[in-house]
Amino acid sequence: MHTARADTTKANDNISPRHRKLLASPEVQRKATVAQLYFLDYYFQHLGYISARKERRAKFDEDTEVRGLTHSEHQREWKSYCGRERVVLRRRRAKLRVEQFHIITQVGQGGYGEVYLARKQETGEVCALKRMKKKTLQKMDEIRHVLVERDILTATRTPWLVRLLYAFQDNLYVYLAMEYVPGGDFRTFLNNTGIMHEKYSLFYATEMFVAVNELHKLGYIHRDLKPENFLLDGIGHVKLTDFGLATGALNPQRIESLRIKLDKAKDNKIVQRSTMERRSLFKTMQRQNPQWADSIVGSPDYMAPEVLRGKPYTYAVDYWSLGCILFELLAGFPPFTGQSPEETWTNLQKWPEVLNRPVYDGDDAEYNMSDEAWSLITKLITHAEVRYKSLDDLKTHSWVEGVHWEELREYEAPYVPELYADTDTRYFDDFSSEDDMAKYQEVRDKQKNVDEVEEVDKPTGRGVWVGFTFGKSGPNAKALGAMGAPDENGALATIF
């Protein structure tokens, strides 16, 4: 053991500073991880196939022996068995294609692609199929973000993050087939519920904290958390999704755009509004102006100041966002949203003056948050150097005292979606409805602008999408057993 360590140390000492720097670069590390995942997945799948084939052969031999077949009868059944095995083998060799999915309906729309509810015809699996155009991703410098999202989806082994079922590509598009989470996103849920009782807010907030912590354990920072990023599964529990920005750097143009908007607001005066006025204003915007209040493209309402300013940041930026979401759960409106984008930017620029404890009176006094809840919010929405930056930090706070963190998903959720089939889409927008589509005008405008952007001159290298294709999320139990490897709770679980 000591000799091996000494040899490794000696080998590392022989690496030049230039190569050491290269090895430490995020891109090389990503490719190394992808290579590891590819080979592990490749061999697990093959060993799983061998194990399953041995089981099928054993069942065939046992069945034919019990039935006492004659030689000719046995030969006929053996020929039929071999034919079935050839079909299985051909299916394994076939490349995954979008034609193998039956598209049921559209359930999502983004600036660079669409999301469809689909069923894989061969297996019957229902999934959310995300389709993105390669050329669009290239000219908008978004390839890296898609690769990161694919890597995170592949790596996850937790019920708190949306799972990847398949990733594949053709000449024009890349596809991510993810588990379908039928309860809809938390933005829609919040729009329907308004202010949430504190005990229910505790349930959802703690699940969000744990979901984000699972992402942090993989070494990623989300940086753009908002209610739309959290989904409710079929039994009402939370899952985190949309990891496209969880990587080392935002697009420089976007950083500059955010910083310019923030700087423009530094001389603006704060508009003083009462709690009731802010709540009423937010509800009115949701009802009358879905393009702003329910924007799909996104707004800076939940982004930490250091991200908006393009400054260095840590995991703490996600806890700022979680603090903003918790504020909205308890108050009925986000802490910095204004009547216009300009007012929102002013509130973010001068957030220490704007952040105030909501005060309700009269019949609405029941909406006032507890001292403990407000205390936690001020630990989350605060300066980076003193802000909570880990789940361990948060667990020390009195508001979450008594929470059984390891058993959260065992509790019954306050609200369980009513679902009549595995393809039920009632909690998603209806893409045939003009009212539902009003909020997507911003998305359509963005897509139009993207289409008008000139193509990037340099061709996309074939190696850009290497490692993207993914057969099935991770190893199956039989393959693990065949390798004599630990199960999902063992050492290999952290690799994926």
N, C-alpha and C positions, 0 to 999 in steps of 0.2 A: 504493500500500500504506500509506504513512505517513498519507496524507490520510484513508483509510478508517478507520485506527486512531484518528486524531484525532476523526473524526466520531462513532465509537462511544463514545469516552471522553466526548465532549461530551454525547452523548445520555444516557449513564449518569449524568452529573452532574446532569441535569435531573430524575432520578427522586427523588421525595420519600423521606425516611427511612422513612416508614410503608410506602410501596410497595416500597422496597428490602428491608425486613424481610419483607414478605409474599412477595416473589419468592424469598427465601432459605429460606422455610419448607419442611420436608420434603414436605408434602402438595402444594404447588404444584409443587415440583421433580418429584415422582412423576407428577403429571398432565401436566407438560411432556414427560417421558420417554415416558409412555404415548402421548401425541399423536404424538410423533416416530416411535415404533415403529409406531403404527397407520398413518400415512401412508406410511412406508417399506415396510411389509409390504403395504399395499394396492396401491401402485404396482408393487412388485416382482412381486406375484402377477399383476397385469394384464399387465405387460410379458412375464412368463414365459408367460402364456396366448397372447399375440400371437405370440411367438417360436415356440411349439410349433405353433400353428395354421398359421403360414407353412411350417413344416417338413412338416406333414401335407399341405398343398396342393401343395407341390413334389413330394412323393413320389407323390401322386395323378396329377399331370400327367405325371411321368416314366413311371409305370407304364402309364398309358393310351396314351401315345405309343409306348412300346416294343411294346405288344401290337397296335398298328395297328387300333384299333376303328373301326367305322363310326360315322356321325353318330348314328344312333338308339341304338346300343350305348353310345356315350359319354354320351348324354343320360340313359339309364337309370342308369348308374353315377354320373353327376354328381348325379342326384336322390338316390340312396342315400347318397352322400358328404355332401350337404347335410343329410340327415336325421340322420346320425351327429353332425355338428357341432352341430345344434340340441340333441341329447341332452346333449352335453358342456356346452353353454352353460347349459342348464336346471340341470344338476347344480351348476355353479358358482354359480348364483343362489340355490340352495336353502340354507336355514339348516341348520346342523349340529344334529342332534337325537340324543338318547340312543337312540332307536329304530334309528339307523343303526349301532349297535354290538351285536354278539352277545355277551352276558355269558356267560363260560365258567364261572367260579367265583370265589368271594370269596378274596382273599389278604391282606387287612388290615382292621384295625378301629381307629378312633380315637375320641376323646371327642366329635367333632363330625361324623363321617362314616365312610364305608366305602371300601375300595379293592377293585376287581374286576379280574380278568384278563379282557380283552375283545378282540374282533377287529372292526375296522371293516369292515363288509360290502362296501363298494364297492371298497376297495383291498386288503383282506386283511391290513392292518397289525395286529400284535398290540401291545396297550398295557396299561398299568396305569391304570384309570379311577377317579379319586378323585371321590366324590360328597359334597357338603356342603349342608346345608339352610340356606337364606338366613335364615329367621327365627331359627334357633338361633345362627347367626353374629352376627346383630344383637343379640340379647338378652344374649349373652355377650361382647360388645364384641370380636369376633374378625375383623370384616370387614377391618380394616387388615392383619392378619397374612396373610390369604388373598390379598389384593391384592399384598402384598410377595412372597409365594411365587410368584404368577403372574408378576410382573415379573422375578424372578430366573430362573425357568425360561425365560422368553422371551428374556432377555438372554444366556443362556449360549451360547457357541460353543466348547465344550471337552469332551473325552471324560471329564473328571474330575467333571462335574456332570450329574445326570440331566436329559435334554432334555424339553422340552414339545413334544408333537405338535399338540394342539388344546386350546383352552379355549372353553367355551360355557356357556350358561345357559338355563333355562326359568323359569317363574313361581315354582317352588318351590326349585329347586336350582341350584348352580353346579358345573361339572364341569372337572376337569383330566385330560386324557388324556396321560400321560407314557410315555416309553419303558419297556418292561418289562425289568427287570434280573433275570434268572432264577436267579442264584446264591444268593439269599437275603441276609439282613442279617448283619452281622458279629457281633452278639450270639449268634445261633444257631451261627455258625461257631466262636466262642470257647467256647461251652458244650460243643461236641463235641470240641474240640482240647485244652482245658486250657492248661497252660503251653506256650509256643511257643519253639522253638529260636531263639537270638538272631539267626541269619542270616535266618530267616524273619520274625522280628519287624522286622528292618531293612527288609525288602521292603515289608511292609504299612504300617509306620509312615511311611516316606518317601512312599508313595503318598497316605496320609492327609494329610500335611503339604502336599503339592502341591495336593490337592483343596481344602483349606481356603484355601490361598493364592489359588486361582482365584476363590473366593467373595470374598475380601478385595479382589482386584483390581477387582471390580465395585462396591466401596465398601460391602459389607455385613459385619456381624459376626454369626456364628451364635448364640453365647451359650449354647447348650444342647446342645453336642456330646456324644455318647455312642456306644457301639458300634452301637446300632440305627440310627444315622443314616448308616452306611456300608454299601453294598451291594456284592456281588461279581457282576461281569458273567459272560457265558457262557464267557469264557476265564480267569476268576479274578482280574481286575484290579478295583481299587476305584473306586467312584463315590459321591459325596456327595449326600444327599437331605434332605428335610424342612427347608425354609427358612422355615417359618411364623413363627418368632420372630426372624428376622434383620432387625430393623427398629429404629427409634429408641428405643422404650421398651416394656418389659414392662407387662402389665396391672397397674395400681397395686395392686389387691387381691391379686394374686399376689406382688408385691414385699413387701407388708406381711405376708403369710402366711409367706413365707420368712424374713423378718427376725425375726418373733415366735418362730418355731421355733428359730432360731439363738440368740436371746437367752435363751430358756428353758433352753438347754443350758449356759450359761456357768458355772453353779455345780456342774454334774455332774462326777463324778470319771471320769478315763479308765480304761477297763478294759484292763489290760495283758495282751496275748496274744502268744504266740510265733508265728513265721512258719507253722509246721506247723498250729497251732491255727486261725489265720486262714484258711488255705487249706482246711482240713477243714470249717470252719464255713461258708465260702462255698459249697463243693460241696454240703453238706448242705442249705443254704437253697435252692439251685437245684433239688435233687431233691425236697424235701419241701414247700417253700413258694413255688411259682412266682409267687404274687400279689405277693410282696415282691422276691424275687431276680431275677425276670424281668419286672418291671413294664412294661406298655406305656405307661401314663400318664407314667411317668418318676419319677425320684428325684433328689435333689441331689448324688449321689455324685461327679459330674464337673464340677459348677458352680464357677466361681471365687468366692472370698470376696466380692469387690466386687460381683458380680451378686447374690449371696445377701443382701447387706447393703443393696442399693439405692443403692450409691455410683456415682460416675462411673467409666466403664471405657473401655478401648481394645481394639484387636485382640488384645492380650495375653490377654484372657479365654479366647479359643479355644485359645491355647497351653497354658494351665493344663489345660484339658479334654484336649488331646492328650497332655499329660504323664501324666494319670491313666490314659488308655487304654494308653499305652506301658507304664506300670507294670503294668497288668493282663496285657498280653501276656507280659511277662517273669516275673511273679511268680505268676500264676494266680488273682489276686483283686484287686479295686480297692483303692487305698490307704486309703480312709476308710470303707469299708462295715463296719457293725457287725452284731451279732446281731439288733438291733431298730432301728426308725427312730430311737428316742431315742439309742441308742449311735452311730448314724451322724451325727446332728446334733452330738453331743458331740465326735466326732472332727473334724468340720468346723470347729466353733468353736475347737478347740485344735489345729489342723492342724500347727503347727510342732513340737509335742511328739509328735504321732502319726506323722508321716512318718518312717519308719525304713527302712533298707536291709534287704530280706528276707535271712534267713540260713538256708540249708538245709544239712544235714549227712548223713553216712552215704551211703546209696545215692542220696539226693536232691540230693547236692552239685552234680550237673551242672546243676541249675536255678539256681544262683547267677549273678546277672548280672555282667557285666564292670564294671571301674572306669569305663570310658568310658560305658557305658549308664547307670550310676547317676549319673554326673556330668551327663549330659544331662537326666535326670529332675529333678535338683535345679535346673537352669536353667529348667525349665518349671513345676514346682510350687514356686513361691517367691513372695515379695512382688512386687506389681505393678510397682513402680518399677525392679526389677532383672531382671524376667522377660523371656525372649525374646518378641518381639512381631512378628516377621516371618520369612519364609523365609530372607532374607539373613542374619539373626542366626543362625539354626539351621545354615546351611551352613558356618559357621566352626567347628563343633564336631567333635572328633576322631572321634566315633562314626559320623558320616556321611561321613567322609573316603573319597574314592574313588567316591562315588555319582555316576553319570552321570544327572543330573537330567532332561535333555532326552530321554533314551532309556528311561525307566522302563517305558512301556507296550510297548516292543519286547521286553522280557525275558519268558521263560516264567514264569508264576506257579507258586509252590510247590504250589498245589492248583488243579486245574481241575474245575469242577462236571461231573458226569455228567448230560447232558441228552439226552433221546431225541426231543424235539420242541420247536418254538418256543413251545409252550403248557405245557411241563413245569412243574409247581408243587411238586415234591417238597421243595424247600428253603424252602417257606413253610408256615405252620400250616394244618392241616386243620380247616376250620370245621364239619366234621361229627363231629369227635372230641371227646369229653368231656375227655380229658386235655389236649389242645391248648387247649381253651377255658377251662381253669382259670385261666390267666394273664389272661384277659380279664374276669374278674369285676370287677376294679377299673374297667375301662372301662365295663362295664354299670352299675355303681354311679354312675359319673360321668354317664353319659347319663341315668339316672333323675333325678339331682339337677338336671341341666340342664333336663329336661322340666318339673320342678316350679318352676323360676324363672319369675317373672311376665314376661309380654311387655313389651318396652319401649314406653312410651306413644307416643313420637314415631314417626311413620311413616318408613320408609326412603325417602329420596329416590331418584328414578329415576336421578340422576346418580352414585349410589354405585358402581354396577357398570359405569359407562361405561368402555370400553377393555378390559374383561375378555375379551370374545370374541376368539379368535385362531384363524386358519385353519390355518396350517402354520408350524412354527418357522422363521422367517427366510426370506430370499430364496433362490431356487434359482440354480444356476450360469448357466442360460440367461438368466434375468432380469437378472442382474448384467452379463452380456455385452451384452445389449440396451441397457443403460443406459450402457455403456462405463465401468462402475464397477469398482473394484478387487475382487479375489476375497477369500475368507475370511481370507487372510493380510494383507490390505491394511487401509487406514484404516477402512473401514466395519465391519470385524470387531469393533471395540471398541464400536460403537454398540449391537450386539445382545447 
